[in-house]
Structure formats: structure tokens, C-alpha cells
């Protein structure tokens, strides 16, 4: 079964907009697990516009499913990993000024840098996933740098889904097949929702995990958090 990891960044965005601690991000994480989520994802950005350094560390001993910390692998991020030792670190190529992740790593051009970083993170006992575009060549290079998994960047799939779902999914199928061939685990994330998730899951061989935040939080405003998590789990079943 494909696991659902809930990205709780947007809950922190709501909290930070008003100050104080409402909603309580740590309680949200526990509730997501109680409601059936099989993982918690955070992306602590340098400007702390949603998840803060304190949040990331506070979740360390709270998350009992799978803790996934995303970010650009600078010294600050590596320090967070050292302190939290999550189950998984997902490396993204975002600069501090990027609003949200909008591209995957070019694992060929950045091979030396990534190989060094991946080795350092794995020495902490942390599984490493590399955020990538759906390219066979990029996936092959991800294996050569020592990654354990890839996370397929799915915004292009989501954008094209209603226009032509077969064309939208085609490069992801090819990339996933290459990942299976070379022995990489497969995650996926970005703009997945209740309309496009099931089709992705049905067509991607060996899909281990999806990370979903923005759409899930928006749906929770209408359906409630517990019901929404169950709805997403049904799409993955």
C-alpha cells in the first residue's frame, strides 16, 4: 500500500499569521497520525514562514509513524537533521526566495555536491530521497549518487491531468520504471489532490509514499481533518 505522509506546513502558516500557538502544530501532527496518516512531513525554510526550527525539533520525539524532513541541504538543514534524526530526509533544490518547490534536482549537473551530502546524511542513519523531475536520466543519476529513493515532482502531472491524463502520466511511468529497475524507492508529491491521486497511484509501479499538504489542508476546511485524511487513504487503497 502507498503510504500517506501529511505535510503540515500550512497549519504552521495559519498559526504564524496570527502569532501564538493556534493551531498547535505538534497537536496537529499527533491528530493526523491518530486519524490514519502514516507519516508527517515538514519543510522548515530559512525564513521560518511556516515550520520553524523549534517545530522541527519538537516533532522529533512526537511523531510515531514516519518523520520526513524536506529542505535544501545547507548547514542549517544538516543541523536540523543531526538534532532530529528523522526516518527520511528529502532533498529539494529550492533557494530561500522560492515560494514553493517548483523543480527537481538536476542530479547529473549536481552529482558531486549531492553525492557528498547524501553520504553525510546517510551516515546519520537517515534514509535519503531526492526530489526530481520525471526523467529517466535524472533518475539513473539519483541512484549513482547514493540516494535511497526519489520523490517525483508532480505539479506538471497535476497541471495536465484534466486536459489529457494519459499524456500527463506518461513521463512518470517511464521514470518510475527506471527507478524500479535500478533499485530506488519511489515517493511523489506536489499538487496531488482527491481528483488526481488515484490515477497516479494506479499507474506508478512501486509507489511507496505520497506527501500531501496544501490540497489536504484546503479539503479539511470543508470536510474536517479526520474525514479528509480518510478520503485520501481511500484513494490510495
Buried (B, 14 or more C-beta within 10 A) or exposed (E): EBBBBBBBBBBBBBBBEEEEEEBEBBEBBBBBBEBBBBBBBBBBBBEBBBBBBEBBBBBBEBBEBBBBBBBBBEEBBBEBBEEBEBBBBBBBBBEEEEEBBEBBBBBBEBBEEBBEBBEBBBEBEBBBBBBBBBBBEBBBBBBEBBBBBBBBBBBBBBEBBEEEBEEBBBBBBBBBBBBBEBEBBBBBBBBBBBEBBBBBBEBBEEBBBBBBBBBBBEBBEEBEBBEBBEBBBEBBE
